[in-house]
Amino acid sequence: MIPFSDEELRPVVEKSLEKVAPMLALDGGGMKLLDIKNGKVFVQLLGACHGCSASSQTLKYGIERQLRMDIHPEIEVINIAPGMENMIDEIAKGS
């Protein structure tokens, strides 16, 4: 269990995500923080990252790894495909 509220997580998540943004930009990609619910960080991969075959690796070993090092070892990052933003509440409860 992550000992922080979603509101407390937001500023530190944003700061941690700033560290991986240059890596994504090098490959012509990017990411947008959509929300934080129940200790799960919901992002949307953009640009070249969206639909890239390596995007799941980027998510796990780039973004999630950085957040786990900076914030908490159990934090989870979930990529939300464009058009699926309305599913965040449902995904946050179910996973």
Secondary structure, DSSP 8 states (H G I E B T S, - for coil): --SS-HHHHHHHHHHHHHHHHHHHHHTTEEEEEEEEETTEEEEEEEETTTT-TTHHHIIIIIIIHHHHHHT-TT-EEEE--TT-GGGHHHHHHH-
